[in-house]
Amino acid sequence: MNIRLPAEWEPQDGVLLAWPHPATDWNEYLPEVCATYTELIRQISRFERVLLITPDIGQTQAQLSAAGIALSQISCYQIETNDTWTRDFAPITVLVNNQPVLLDFGFNGWGLKFSANLDNQVTQKLKKQGALLPQANIIGLVLEGGSIESDGGGTILTTSQCLLSPNRNPQLTRQDLEGAMQSLFGAQRILWLEHGHLEGDDTDAHIDTLARLCPNDTIIYVACDNPADSHYEALQKMEQELKQLTTADGRPYRLLALPWPEPKFDTSGNRLPASYANYLVINNAVLVPTYQDPVDNGALAMIALAYPGREIIGINCLPLIEQHGSLHCVTMQLPAGVLP
């Protein structure tokens, strides 16, 4: 049996999002965050379908229509959620003998930090409503989509701080988790980062906030060039780790350093995790978070180097980091063969 976890840049049927609503932590930011979601949906629907879960289909469709978005590319499903971070509770698609199979991992609110009882049911509810074609296997393991990166060729990049968190799978050792990724994802190599973390990040250092596997043996990563910044030492150590990593055939990776944005804070003065690494690759395009920062354009240009031939589209994600995530965190790509 051949099992493979496809790379994000492989062909997709669509992207799954969960619409913000008053019962989520977005309640006090709803107008701003709905504007970000509307723009996200507008851009994704130019290239592929949008699968949208919401507690009120009529109201959500009315908002999108009022923004001039054609609903022909958007499939809505009425499902209650605790929150909207689909990257971490949506199914992860693997290819088994080149056929898509959905893996429905446990989601426990990033190590028991937040309620997740509704989010944990989303995949099975979507399957029951006919939204997803492949079988959806429930996996007895806590694992979030944002915690792993795949190059589609058997290499997984992750962080030990997240996967070895005592509140996720405390009974499992590093070797146990490597074995699980080998059997579930067909992983041939697991690359662990021991350093790197963003202030304000609730995920215990998800890899998709720090470093991303890209086509052509490239890794793009966040780099802090300010010695006075609290992130400087840890991200310098992470950069040194990345320089030591090699490809499956023993060569160094091509490394692309993302610019470091100015610090962003909430109204209480807490630092927010603004990361340009939290982008989404879709068919023929890359959607990149921007933060109304002087280095936004530099980030777009660097990501363009990693994804030649794709349209690079900036999306204002200042509202998203108010709840400690960004663009990749609120989306989950659905590879070809997943949607009816």
C-alpha positions in Angstrom: 0.0 0.0 0.0 1.4 3.3 -1.0 0.6 6.3 1.3 1.6 9.9 0.7 0.8 13.2 2.3 0.5 15.6 -0.7 2.2 19.0 -0.6 0.0 22.0 -0.4 1.1 23.1 -3.9 -0.4 20.0 -5.5 -3.8 20.3 -7.3 -6.8 21.2 -5.1 -10.6 20.9 -5.4 -11.1 23.7 -2.9 -10.5 25.2 0.5 -12.5 24.8 3.7 -13.3 27.8 6.0 -15.6 28.3 9.0 -17.4 31.6 9.1 -16.9 33.8 12.2 -20.1 34.2 14.4 -21.1 35.7 17.7 -20.5 32.5 19.7 -16.8 32.5 18.7 -14.0 34.6 20.2 -14.4 36.9 17.2 -17.6 38.4 18.6 -16.0 41.8 19.5 -14.2 42.0 16.2 -16.9 40.6 13.9 -17.1 43.4 11.3 -13.3 43.5 10.9 -12.8 39.8 10.8 -15.8 39.2 8.5 -14.2 41.7 6.1 -11.0 39.6 6.1 -13.0 36.4 5.5 -14.9 38.0 2.7 -11.8 39.0 0.9 -10.3 35.5 1.5 -13.4 33.9 0.0 -13.4 36.4 -2.9 -9.8 35.5 -3.8 -10.0 31.7 -3.3 -13.2 31.5 -5.4 -11.3 33.0 -8.4 -9.2 29.8 -8.5 -11.2 27.0 -6.9 -14.2 26.1 -4.8 -14.9 27.3 -1.3 -16.4 24.9 1.3 -17.9 27.1 4.0 -19.4 26.0 7.3 -21.6 28.4 9.2 -24.3 28.3 11.8 -26.5 30.5 9.6 -26.3 29.9 5.9 -28.8 32.5 4.8 -27.1 35.3 6.7 -23.6 34.3 5.6 -24.7 34.1 1.9 -26.4 37.5 2.2 -23.2 39.1 3.5 -21.1 37.5 0.7 -23.7 38.5 -2.0 -23.7 42.1 -0.6 -19.9 42.2 -1.1 -20.4 41.2 -4.7 -19.2 37.6 -4.4 -20.8 35.1 -6.8 -22.1 32.1 -4.8 -21.6 29.6 -7.6 -18.2 28.7 -6.3 -19.2 28.5 -2.7 -20.9 25.4 -1.0 -22.3 26.2 2.4 -23.1 23.7 5.2 -24.9 24.5 8.4 -22.6 23.3 11.2 -22.0 24.8 14.7 -18.4 25.5 15.7 -16.5 26.7 18.7 -14.2 28.7 16.6 -12.9 29.1 13.0 -9.4 27.5 12.9 -10.1 24.9 10.3 -6.4 24.2 9.7 -6.4 22.4 13.0 -9.7 20.6 13.2 -10.4 19.9 9.5 -9.5 16.6 7.9 -6.0 16.0 6.6 -6.0 14.3 3.2 -3.6 11.5 2.4 -3.3 9.6 -0.9 -3.6 5.9 -0.5 -2.6 4.2 -3.8 -3.2 7.6 -5.4 -6.8 7.8 -4.0 -7.7 10.5 -1.4 -8.5 9.3 2.1 -9.5 11.7 5.0 -7.8 11.4 8.4 -9.9 12.9 11.2 -7.5 13.5 14.0 -8.5 14.5 17.5 -8.4 18.3 18.2 -8.3 19.3 21.9 -7.9 23.1 21.7 -4.1 23.1 21.3 -3.4 21.1 24.4 -6.6 21.7 26.4 -6.4 25.6 26.2 -9.8 26.1 24.6 -13.1 24.3 24.1 -13.2 22.2 21.0 -16.2 19.8 21.3 -18.0 21.3 18.3 -14.9 21.7 16.2 -14.0 18.1 16.8 -17.2 16.9 15.1 -17.0 19.0 11.9 -15.3 16.4 9.7 -17.9 13.7 10.5 -20.8 16.2 10.1 -19.5 17.3 6.7 -19.2 13.7 5.6 -22.8 12.9 6.7 -24.0 15.9 4.8 -22.4 14.6 1.6 -19.8 17.4 1.4 -16.8 15.1 1.2 -16.3 12.2 -1.2 -13.5 10.0 0.4 -13.9 7.9 3.5 -13.1 9.8 6.7 -11.2 7.7 9.2 -11.2 8.7 12.9 -7.7 8.6 14.2 -7.0 8.1 17.9 -4.3 10.7 18.0 -4.3 14.5 18.7 -2.7 16.3 15.8 -3.4 19.7 14.1 -2.8 20.4 10.5 -0.8 23.5 11.3 1.8 21.4 13.2 3.1 19.5 10.1 4.5 20.4 6.7 4.9 18.0 3.8 6.9 18.2 0.6 4.8 15.5 -1.0 7.8 13.3 -1.3 8.0 11.7 2.1 9.5 14.5 4.2 7.6 16.0 7.1 8.8 19.1 8.9 7.5 19.8 12.5 8.4 21.2 15.9 9.1 19.2 19.0 7.5 21.9 21.2 4.1 21.2 19.6 4.1 17.5 18.9 5.8 16.6 22.2 3.4 18.8 24.2 2.4 16.9 27.4 -1.3 17.9 26.8 -1.6 16.4 23.4 -0.4 12.8 23.4 1.4 12.4 26.7 1.6 8.6 26.4 3.6 8.8 23.2 7.4 9.3 22.8 9.1 11.0 19.9 9.8 7.6 18.4 6.1 6.7 18.8 5.0 9.8 17.0 7.5 9.2 14.2 6.1 5.7 13.8 2.6 7.1 13.6 3.6 9.6 10.9 5.3 6.9 9.0 2.2 4.7 9.0 -0.4 7.4 8.6 1.4 9.8 6.2 3.9 7.5 4.5 6.6 9.7 6.0 10.1 8.5 5.1 11.9 11.4 7.0 10.7 13.6 9.9 12.7 16.8 10.4 12.3 18.3 13.9 12.9 21.9 14.8 13.8 22.4 18.5 13.8 26.2 18.5 11.5 29.0 17.4 8.3 30.3 18.8 6.2 33.5 18.4 4.8 35.5 21.3 1.0 35.4 21.4 0.9 32.0 19.7 -1.5 29.6 21.4 -0.4 26.6 19.3 2.9 25.8 21.0 5.0 26.6 17.9 3.1 25.3 15.0 5.4 24.9 12.1 3.2 26.9 9.8 4.0 30.1 11.7 7.8 29.5 11.5 9.0 27.6 8.5 7.4 26.2 5.3 8.4 23.5 2.9 8.2 24.9 -0.7 8.8 23.4 -4.2 12.3 22.8 -5.5 13.9 21.8 -2.1 13.2 25.3 -0.7 12.3 26.3 2.9 11.0 29.8 3.6 11.1 30.9 7.2 10.7 33.8 9.6 13.9 35.5 10.5 14.4 38.2 13.2 17.2 40.6 12.5 16.7 42.8 15.5 18.9 41.8 18.5 16.7 43.9 20.8 13.6 41.8 19.9 12.6 39.1 22.3 12.4 36.6 19.4 15.9 37.2 18.2 17.8 34.4 20.1 15.3 31.6 19.5 14.9 32.5 15.8 18.6 32.7 15.3 18.9 29.2 16.7 16.1 28.0 14.4 17.9 29.5 11.4 21.0 27.6 12.3 19.0 24.4 12.6 17.5 25.0 9.1 21.0 25.4 7.7 21.9 22.0 9.0 18.9 20.2 7.4 19.5 18.4 4.2 17.2 17.1 1.4 16.4 13.4 0.9 19.5 13.2 -1.3 21.8 14.9 1.1 22.0 18.5 -0.2 21.3 21.6 1.8 17.9 23.2 1.4 17.6 26.5 -0.5 16.7 28.9 2.4 14.6 32.0 1.9 14.3 34.4 4.9 11.1 36.3 5.3 11.3 39.9 6.6 10.5 40.6 10.2 7.5 42.9 10.7 7.3 45.6 13.3 5.8 44.4 16.6 2.0 44.3 16.7 0.1 44.5 20.0 -3.5 44.1 21.2 -5.3 46.8 23.2 -3.9 45.3 26.4 -0.3 45.6 25.2 0.1 41.9 24.5 2.3 41.0 21.5 0.5 39.4 18.6 2.0 36.7 16.4 2.3 38.4 13.0 4.0 35.8 10.7 4.3 36.0 6.9 5.0 32.2 6.9 1.3 31.7 7.5 0.3 31.8 3.8 -2.0 29.5 1.8 -1.0 27.9 -1.5 -4.0 27.4 -3.9 -4.3 26.5 -7.6 -2.1 29.0 -9.5 -1.9 31.5 -6.6 -0.5 32.1 -3.1 -2.5 34.1 -0.5 -0.2 35.9 1.8 -1.1 37.6 5.1 -0.2 41.3 5.3 -0.2 43.5 8.4 -0.1 47.1 7.1 3.6 47.0 7.8 6.5 48.6 5.9 7.9 45.1 5.0 4.7 43.6 3.6 5.9 44.1 0.0 9.2 42.5 0.8 7.4 39.4 2.2 5.2 39.2 -1.0 8.4 39.4 -3.1 10.1 36.7 -1.1 7.2 34.3 -1.3 7.1 35.0 -5.1 10.6 33.6 -5.3 9.5 30.4 -3.6 6.4 30.0 -5.8 7.4 31.1 -9.4 4.5 31.3 -11.8 1.8 31.8 -9.2 -0.1 35.0 -8.6 0.9 36.4 -5.2 -2.1 38.0 -3.4 -1.8 40.0 -0.1 -4.7 39.8 2.4 -4.9 42.2 5.3 -4.8 39.8 8.3 -4.4 42.3 11.2 -7.9 41.3 12.4 -6.9 37.6 12.4 -3.8 38.0 14.7 -6.1 39.6 17.3 -7.1 36.0 18.1 -3.5 34.8 17.7 -3.6 33.1 14.3 -3.4 34.1 10.6 -4.4 33.2 7.1 -3.1 29.6 6.9 -4.6 28.9 10.4 -8.2 29.7 9.2 -8.0 27.6 6.0 -7.6 24.0 5.0 -6.9 23.0 1.4 -8.9 20.0 0.0 -6.8 18.1 -2.6 -8.2 17.0 -5.9 -10.7 14.2 -5.5 -12.1 15.3 -2.1 -15.1 17.3 -3.2 -18.1 15.9 -5.1 
